[in-house]
Amino acid sequence: MKIESRIFEICTGFFFLCAIVYTVLAGEVVGIAALWLTAGLSLIIGTYFRFVSRRLEERPEDNPEGEISDGAGEVGFFSPGSYWPIGLAASAALTGIGVAFWYIWLILVGGTLLLIAIGGLVFEYHRKPAHH
């Protein structure tokens, strides 16, 4: 995760530099806010990756002397066929349409479906322990 954190730290510096220059030269409020928020969000992600990288053991990607063969083997578990991402995308789109047209009822319906889809995706492989 050290590589990822470094990438976001570089992006954060670039975004802050752009925000400073834009603030001085342009004076346009929406662009200034967008650039400062972009820099802040990039800082949050980079800080999170830096924090997580300290808790994990070194990966082959983080070793400058690492070989391609060091990353061989099982990477993790990926769902072979889940329909939850489709429901998640559809409910997020529905919620976005509700926000765009400011239909409160559509925002509520889309938000509810969004929470159901998130719960389904997170707990897809969660099973209760069998009682014998």
VENFEN-V238977 format. One line per field, one symbol per residue. ss: DSSP state (~ for helix, > for strand, _ for the rest). phi: phi as a letter, one per 40 degrees, with the letter a starting at -180 (. if undefined). psi: psi as a letter, one per 30 degrees, with the letter a starting at -180 (. if undefined). A space follows every 50 residues. Layout:
ss=???
phi=???
psi=???
This chain:
ss=_~~~~~~~~~~~~~~~~~~~~~~~~___~~~~~~~~~~~~~~~~~~~~~~ ~~~~~____~~~_____~~~~____________~~~~~~~~~~~~~~~~~ ~__~~~~~~~~~~~~~~~~~~~__________
phi=.cccccccccccdcccccccccccccgccccccccccccccccccccccc cccccbcccdccccccbccccchccibbccabcccccccccccccccccc cfccccccccccccccccccccbdbcbccccb
psi=feeeeeeeeeeeeeeeeeeeeeeeeegkeeeeeeeeeeeeeeeeeeeeee eefffllkleffjfgkleffglakeakkkfikfeeeeeeeeeeeeeeeee fhjeeeeeeeeeeeeeeeeeeegegkkkkkk.
